[in-house]
Amino acid sequence: MGWGRRIADGSLTSAAAFDEVSDEMAEYLVGHVARLRANPGPDLFSALAQARDAGQLSDYELISLAFQLYFAGHETSACMISNGLLTLLRHPAQLAALLADPGLIEAAVDEALRYEGAVKTATWRFAREPADIGGQAIPAGAAVLLVLASASRDPVCARDPDAFDLHRERTRHLAFSAGPHYCMGAALARMELEG
């Protein structure tokens, strides 16, 4: 497997490479959903398969939802829990502060999301037409990656952005993206991280 990591780690440098990984994952999910349709259980994927059978979802919508739930609902949370723990271990004074005052957990989660978020780049996008961004020519069809990790360390958004500080005033970060692409699972992810 490893599809989520391959998509998230920035190593896919072309639309063809991205499509190859997406196709592998979709092929697996189509088979998985077929197994669940034949033998449903008490899980979310079974409920989605039943919704498809009831005409509430198309096959495409069902596989798209399954793809999103796997990638966004599992891969990112698992990585963020690991990143947060490692960051605290690398900053023993901050870990000691959190252990002394568990009320800092929301601040710790927010700071970990800003400092070492699980998603370094936004979802791949491809230029539909040539563009110029800050003097950089972007040809039509080129992959465009928004580097969320860099934006979350922008000194305009956070004082001393390379420091990990649980007592920092709340800052803006893009760990969950923004605008219409804001993560619909952000509240659940925060609950998982605070637990």
Secondary structure by P-SEA (a helix, b strand, c coil): caaaaaacccccccaaaaaaaaaaaaaaaaaaaaaaaacccccaaaaaaaaaaaccccaaaaaaaaaaaaacccaaaaaaaaaaaaaaaacaaaaaaaaacccaaaaaaaaaaacccccccccbbbbccccccccccccccbbbbccaaaaaaccccccccccccccccbbbbcccccccccccaaaaaaaaaac
